[in-house]
């Protein structure tokens, strides 16, 4: 008789625990409360990755162009015959670099805004 009673108690306990497993013990089923739009999420991820890659490639091209210009200015600076000539090259290089960085920032912002507006 004791064996039958303990078996019945175990069965009742296992039914309780199995009914609480899906509801997280609170009566709340997490997966049914918030629908997850898988297709939209995947599309957003693909579009975001496309724009991230585009921005990364644009930045890499910019770094390549700037490095070539910087090397060119350095070699030009090495051929200067006077301090005035050197200062003129240095100021031109600084001005051109500043303009290039501003233009690149504008391009980067345009790519970023384009990615956020296409959604």
URLINPE-V681201 format. One record per backbone hydrogen bond with DSSP energy under -1.0 kcal/mol. CO is the residue of the C=O (numbers start at 0). NH is the residue of the N-H. Records with the same first field share a line. If there is no record, write none. Layout:
CO = NH ; NH
This chain:
0 = 4
1 = 5
2 = 6
3 = 7
4 = 8
5 = 9
6 = 10
7 = 11
8 = 12
9 = 13
10 = 14
11 = 15
12 = 16
13 = 17
14 = 18
15 = 19
19 = 24
22 = 25 ; 27
35 = 37
36 = 40
37 = 41
38 = 42
39 = 43
40 = 44
41 = 45
42 = 46
43 = 47
44 = 48
45 = 49
46 = 50
47 = 51
48 = 52
49 = 53
50 = 54
51 = 55
52 = 56
53 = 57
54 = 58
55 = 59
56 = 60
57 = 61
58 = 62
59 = 63
60 = 64
61 = 65
62 = 66
63 = 67
64 = 68
65 = 69
66 = 70
67 = 71
68 = 72
69 = 73
70 = 74
71 = 75
72 = 76
73 = 77
76 = 79
81 = 85
82 = 86
83 = 87
84 = 88
85 = 89
86 = 90
87 = 91
88 = 92
89 = 93
90 = 94
91 = 95
92 = 96
93 = 97
94 = 98
95 = 99
96 = 100
97 = 101
98 = 102
99 = 103
100 = 104
101 = 105
102 = 106
103 = 107
104 = 108
105 = 109
106 = 110
107 = 111
108 = 112
109 = 113
110 = 114
111 = 115
112 = 116
113 = 117
